[in-house]
Amino acid sequence: MISSVYILYSPSLNSYYTGFTITSILERLHKHNDNYYNNKYTAKTSDWEIYLSIECISEKQARAIESHIKKMKSKKYIINLKLYPNIVQVLLNRYSIN
């Protein structure tokens, strides 16, 4: 089973949402857009699109990276994750399971 961190972007809100999944990211996207999770933040709109996905080696790694990104509380950091893929690689290495 593949674990992933995903970042969604809403053009209407000009906002990002970070999550993790052990299922298909496309499935999660559709569920967020359909308000399946009853999530107050993603329920604000239904135009979420996949901005970035990070494939992880375990659920533990995905949770750690998701938590790291959320703790940064920075739109600029999220934009830089996509602009500079080496940042993603640093995160994958930092939170790898030894």
TAVENSUL-V146541 format. One record per run of one state. SS is the DSSP state (hx for helix, st for strand, lp for the rest). FROM is the first residue (numbers start at 1). TO is the last residue. If there is no record, write none. Layout:
BEGIN
SS&FROM&TO + SS&FROM&TO
END
This chain:
BEGIN
lp&1&2 + st&3&10 + lp&11&14 + st&15&21 + lp&22&24 + hx&25&33 + lp&34&41 + hx&42&44 + lp&45&47 + st&48&56 + lp&57&58 + hx&59&72 + lp&73&74 + hx&75&83 + lp&84&84 + hx&85&94 + lp&95&98
END
